[in-house]
Amino acid sequence: MSGEDPRDSRAVVVGGGLAGVTAALRLADAGLRVTLLEGRPRLGGLAFSFRRGDLSVDNGQHVYLRCCTAYRWFLDRIEGTHLAPLQDRLDVPVLDVGRPAGPRAGRLRRTGLPVPLHLAGGLAAYPHLSLAEKAGVARAALALGRLDPADPALDAIDFATWLHRHGQSRRTVEALWDLVGVATLNATAPNASMALAAKVFKTGLLSEPGAADIGWAAVPLGDLHDTLARKALESAGVRIHLRARVGSLTKAEDGRWSVATEDERFAADTVVLAVPQGETHRLLPEGALDDPGRLLELTDAPILNVHVVYDRTVLRRPFLAALGSPVQWVFDRTHASGLQGGGQYLALSQSAAQDEIDLPVAELRTRYLPELERLLPAARGAGVRDFFVTRERTATFAPAPGVGRLRPGTHTRAPGLHLAGAWTATGWPATMEGAVRSGSTAADAALQALGRPHEHPLQEAA
């Protein structure tokens, strides 16, 4: 820093997703002068909203859990907690329409008892597994609770192999483990790292009774991750540049960083690079990582979202999960979207959608409308006002076995340059929680290097 007053430190954050916004807020809260550069015309990354006629549409359905302490901090920091409420207690309606005897409804829920008894009553009453399968689940859960998700050996095997070794039937995997795992990992059990699966299930189901209580935005995601985030950043003094795609990142002659967009150049004492792994690879200075090619080995996994607007109410609960159907999870987005004139807007979140992500809309309509009629009798005969899909081909990194060795930490070999993003080594799968944690970790590292460590609540929850 060539003798400059550390109180005058300048930081540039590249990327305005949750990781970048978090890093910028943390750095600004510590007193740095921060500039945030985002190539898109908005903040929020892949958790955003757009307009379709009179509707405000989320690109995909995003949820979080009570154990997501970093994302909950983020909501609180942008004054949005009341707009994304949590369930009082975990309660997931699960409808099986694949039974020869006809559809059967059940629920996954918890009580207020201590771990692991909080799930015992719900599991005992869960109708989609036999008594023997329920006993097997209990034994597997106890074994899972003894695992260390940070153990590299777990990252080398897939979740399905571990479940098979612990006596889980194909039905148990379908009706329980994948019901939760596909939605949180964006992969089926054979394609998921056991380390990441252990992190999800141990943290969500076995850490404390309320850890898996579900929360979701009651407003469009853009109201949170763009509008409120921008307000919080501006209040903290962060300069925001949208439509500012970074073209290069170099060391200037004075030893500071030079961050160049098409129109402007920014000088910085510290830089947080909070963009996807491919763009990070493009921007990284030579020698910043020992093996930058590993970033390109971090492949992506898609999520498909199917949106249906009916002329009447067909689902009388906030959401449900499905078995025996291509449909995975269905959410009521009527109020959040601003739908006027009656009717109901449903969003289907389809994770691990490699086989469907490129199918034509007409084919998806033929596939999913009849499935919704199977799940929701009230949809039979209901008019469909609108049907459309949103596709996120790069929704998350693929959480395959061995992915742990590909995920870099926040530190680089280039002083003053730090990495952030859900794809970095957070210990979590690619979730909003992981993104926020990565941004906070990058800010901590930057502040430490500048000699300005800053206490933060997330450090206690890490």
N, C-alpha and C positions, 0 to 999 in steps of 0.2 A: 504493500500500500504506500510505499515511498514516503513514510512519515506523515501521511494524512491523519487527521483526527478520526478515530474509528467511529465517532458519533456521526460522521458525515458519510458513512459507507453507503454505496449505491449497489442495489441488487437488481438484476433483470431476471424475470421468470418467463420462460418460453413455454407457452401452452396454457390455455384457460379452462381446462377441464377441472374436475374436483381436486386433482393433485396439485395443479398449478395455482388454483385459487387459494387452496389451503396454505401452500408455501408462501404465497404473497401476503396473505393475512398474518401469518406467523412472523414473517420478516418485518412487516410494517408495525406490528404490535411491539416488536423489540426495538423500534426506533429507526430502522433503516429507511432510506428513500428507495422506493420500489417502483419498477416499471414492469407491467405485465403485457406481453405480446401474444396475441392470438390471431391465427390465420383466418378463422371463421368470422362471420359478422355477429357472433354471439358468444357467450360463455356457456359452460356446462358440459363440454365434450360430447360423449355419446349418451348422456342422460338429459335430453332436451325435449322441447315441444315445438310444434309448428301449427299453422292455421290450415284448416281444410274447410272452406266455406265458413259457416258460423261455429264450427267446432275448433277447440284447442286440443290438439292431439299429441300425446307423448309418443316418441319414436318407439318406445318399448315400456313394458310394465316393470318398474323397479320397486323392490321392497327391501327393507332392512330389518334387523332383529334387535332386541333389547341389548344383546351382548355387543352390538356394534357401537362401542363407546366413542370411537373416533368420529364416525358419521353423526352421532348424536351431538357431540361437541360442535361439529360443523353447523348443524341445524340451529343450535343455540347461538353460535357466533354470528350467524346471519339473521337472527331473530325469526326463525322459521319453524321452531319446534311445534308450535300449535297447529301448523299447517300440514304436519305429517305425523299424526297421532299413532301411538302403539296400542295394540290390544291390551285389555286388562289382564287377560291370560290367554296363552296359546290355545287356539281353537280352529282347526282346519277341517271343513266339511270335505269328505272324500266319497265320491260316487262311483261305484263300479257298475259299468254297463256291459261288461263282457261275460257275465254269468249266464249259463243256459237257462237258469230258473228265473231270470229277469233282473233288472237293476236293483242294487242294494246300496243304501246310504250308510255312511259311518262317519266317525269324527276322530281326529287325532287331537287330544287336548291334555292339559296338565292340571294338577291341583296345586295347592299352596304348601304341600309337604316338602321336606328336605330332599335334596338329590340323593339317590336316584328314585326315591319313592314318589316323587312328583309326577312321574310318567307311568307308574305302575297301574293305577286305576284306568287311565286312558287306554293303555295297551291291553289290559284285560277285557275292556269293552269293545275293542276295535274288531269289527265283524269280518274284516277282509283277510284275516289270518286264522289258522287252526290253533288249537291249544298247544300242540307240539311246536308249531312255528313261533308262537309267542314266547314260549319257554326258551327257544333257541335265540330269539332276539335279546332276551334278558341276559343270557350268557355272553353273547357277542358284545353287548353294550358294556358289560363289566370288563371284558378283555380290552375293549377299545379305550375305556377309561384309564387303563394302565399304560397306554402308549404315549410316547413323546413325539409329537408331530414334527419336531425339528430333527429327528433321527434320519440321517441320509439313507439308511437301509430301507425305510418305509417309502421313500421317493422312488426306489428302484422297482417296486412292485405295483400292480394295479389293484384297485379297490375290490374288484370282483374276485380276484385270487384270494385275497385276505378273507372276504366273506365266505367263500367256498370252504376255506380251511377251518372256518369257525361254524360250519354246519348250517349256513343259510341257504334255504331252498330258492329255486328260481322265482317262486311266487313271493317269498319274503323280500327278495331284492326288488321285484316290480312294485309290490304294494307298500313298501316302507322305505328301504334304503335309497332306491332310485327316485322315488316320489319326492324326497327331499334333496337328494344328491344332484340330480339333473338340474334342478332349478338353481342350486347354489354354486355348483361346479361348472355347469354348462358342458357336461359330459356324462355318458352312462358309465356304470361301474367298471366295465372292462377297459375303458379309455381314460380313467381318472387315476392320478397319482394317489397312492394310499396315504402319503403324508398330508396332502391337501384334504382328502376325505376325513382323515383323523382330526385335522384342525377344525373343520366344519362341525362334525358331530360331537367332538369332545367339548368344544367351546359352546356350541349352540344348545346341546341337550344335556351335558353332564357337568357344567361349571356352576350354575346356580339355577334355582327353580324357574325364574322368569327369563332366562337367557334367550329362549327361542320365541318369545312373544313377538308377533309380526307387526311391523309398521309400514305404512305407505303414504304417499302424498295424496292429500285430499284436494289438491289444486294441481294445475299443470306443472310438470317438472320445471319448465322455464321460469315460472314464478319464483321458484326456489333457487335453482342453480344459475340462473341468469339475472333476473330482476333483483332479487334480494342479495345475491352474491355481489352484484355490481355495486349496489348501494353500500354494502359493508366495506368493500374495497375502497370506494371513493371516500367514505367517512374516515377510513384509516390512512388516507393520503396516497393511495396507490394510483399511479397514472396508468390508465388502461388504453391500449391501442388495439382495436379490432381490425380485421382484414389486413393484418400485419404479419405475413408469413416470413419467417426467418430464413435467410438464404445462406448465411455463413456465421461461424463462431470462431474467432481467432484471438490470439494474444497480441496486444498492441505493444509498441516499443516501450511504453512506460510500465509494462508488466500487468496492466489491467486487461480485462476482457473487452473485446469489441464485437458487438452483436449487430449484424446488418440485416435489415429488411430491404425490400425493393426501393423504398423511398427514404430511409433514414438509417443512421448508425447510432448505436447506444453504447456508452462506456459503462463498465461495471467492475466492482471489486469482487463480486460473487455472482454466479449464474446458476439457476436451477433449470435444468432441462426436463420439462414435464410434458413430453410428447410421446406418441407411440414408438415402439421399438424400432420400426423401420426408419422413421424420421430421425430418431436419435442416432442410429447408425450413420445416416447421411451427414449429420451435423457434427458428430464427435471429432475433435482434433486427433491427429495421429498420436498414438501412444497413450490415449486417455484410458483405454481398457486393455488388459493383457490380450484378450481374444475377442475383439468386437464382432467377429463373424458369428459368435454365438447368438447375438441379438437376432440375426436373420433366421436362426433355427427355431426361434420362438414363434411357432405358427399360430394362426388365428382360428377361432371357433365361432360359428355364426349363431345368431338368434333370429327367429322369424316371429313377427307379431301380426296376427290376423284381427282385423277390426270390423265389427258388424253393428250396424245401427238398425234396430227393430222399431216397428210402429207401436209397440206396446211393451209392457214389462214382462220379461220372460224368466228373470233370475231375481229371487227375493232375498238374496244374501250378498254381502260384499264381494265374495269370491268363493270358488270351489276348486278342488283338484279332482282329476278324473283318472280312473283305471279302466282298462279294457277298451280304450279309445285312443286315436291319434292325438286328441286334445289332451293337453297337460294341465294348464291352469287357466281359469276364466275369471276375469275381474270386471266388476261393474264400474264404468268410468263416466256414467251419465252426468252426475253432478259436477265432477271435476272438469269435464269437457265443456260445460256450459250449454249442453243440449237443451234446446227450447222446443215447445210445442208437443210435449209428451213423448212417449217412446222410451227406448233404452239403448245405451251404447255399451257394448261388451268388447273387451280386449282379451285375446287369447295369446298367452306368452308361450312360445314353443322353443325351448332350448335344445342344444345339440341337434340343430336342424340342417345338418349337412346334406341330407337327402331331399330337402324341400326348399332350400333357400333360393334356388333359381327357377322353381316351377312357375309357370304363367299364372296370373291372377285367376283366370277362368278355371284352371285345373284345381287351384286351391279352394275356390268357391264351391266347386262340385264335391270336393273332399270334406270340407268343414261344415257347411250348412247342414247336411244330413246328420253329422255327428252332434252338432248342437241340438238338433231335434231329438236325438236319442237321449242326450243328457238332460234336456229341459223340455218336458212335454208341452209347456206353454209356448214354445217356439214353433210348434207344429201349426201351420196355418197363419202364423204371424207374417206381416209384410216386412220385407227387407228394404229399408230406405237407402242404405249404403253398405258397400262391402269393399274393403281395400286392405292392402298389406303394407307393412314397413319391414325392410330387410336390413339387418346389420351384419354384414359379412365378416366384419372384424370386431365383433362385439366384445370378445375376450381373447386372451391367449388360451391356447389349447392346454388343459391341465394334465397332459399325458404323463405317464411314468417317466422319470428322468428329467422333468422340466426344471427341477430345483437347481441343477447345475448350470442352467442357461440363464437364470435370473440374476442380474447383477445387483449389488447393494447400491446405496446412495453415493458412496465415495468413488471417485475416479483418481487416476494417477496425475490428473491435471489440477494443480492447486486452485481452489476457488470454483471448481465446476462440480456440481452434484446432480444426481439423477433422481427423478420421481416419476410415478406412474404405477397403476395397479399391477403392471407386469414386472416391476422390480421385486427384489427379495423381501417382501413384507411378511412372509409366512402364511398369508391368506390367499385364497383364490382371487380371481379378477372381479372384485366387487366394489361398490361405493366405499365400503369400509377400508378395503385395501388401498384404494386411491387416496383417501384422506390421510391414512396413516403414512403413506409414502411421502406425501407433501410435507407433513409435519416432521418426519425423520430428516428429509432433505434440508428443511429450514434449520433444524437443530444442528445438523452438521455444518451448515454454512455459518451459523452464528458462533459455533464453537471455534471454527477456523479463524474467524475474525476477532476472537477474544471477547465475544459478547454472548456468553451462554445465557439463555432466557428460560426461566422456569415455566413449565406448561403442564396443565392437568393431564394431557395425554401421556406424559412420561410415567405417570403412576399406573396407567392402564395398559401400557404396552406389554 
